[in-house]
């Protein structure tokens, strides 16, 4: 019995030196991403940003949280505890 289906063989890429570490980290986080990182709901995160408790910049109608500022703020919060 013959098989009418052929198997598609992809080239072996096991020697490629590309990994997830090669993808650059984002320079800014969205409010939704910050909320996820902190385990907060979106409304609470916006409130903290508006109060200036979480470092953020307004760009038009969007809030963006600079990655380095956010992580520095987290370290400060941890050392203050």
N, C-alpha and C positions, 0 to 999 in steps of 0.2 A: 504494500500500500504506500503510495507516494503522498507526500505532504505538499500542498500548494502554498504553504506559508513559509517564507524565509525569515530567518532571524537577522535582525539589524544589529550589526556589531559596531559599537562606538570605539573610537581610538582610545588606547590606554593613556590616561592622563595622570597616572599615579606619580609621575616624576615632576609634575608642575609644582613650582614653589609658591603658589598662591594660597593664602589662607585668609581666614577672617581677620587676622591681625593686620593684613595689608590694607584693609578698608579703613580710611581715616575716621576718627571719632567726630561726631558733629560738634561744631563750635558753639551752637546754641541749642537749647531745649525749648519745646513748646510747653505751654501751661499744662496740657494733658500729660506730656511726658514727665514733668516735674511731679504732678499729682500721683502718677503711677509709681515713681521712684520713692516718694514719701509715704505712699499708702493713704493718701487723703482723697476726698472727693473733689471734684472740679470747682464747686462753689467756694469751698474753704480755701483752696489754693489761690483762687482769684482774690479772695478777701485778704489773704496774707501778702499777696503781691501788691495790691492797692495800698495797704498799710505800710509798705516798705520793709516788711519783715523778711521777705524772700527777695533777693536782688534780681531785678528785672528791668528791661528797657522797653519802652513803648515804641513801636514802629508802625505808624499809621494807626490802624485800629487793632493791631495785634500786639500781644505781649510776648517778648522773647527773653529767655533766661540764659545769659552767657554761661557756658559750661564751667569755665574756670572760677568765675564768681560764685556760682552755685556750690561747687565742691569746697571752695574756701569757706563759704558760709556754713556748710555742713560740718566741717572740721572745727570751726569756731563754736558751733552749737554743742558739739560733742565734748570739747574741752571745757566749756562753761558749766556742763552738768556735773 
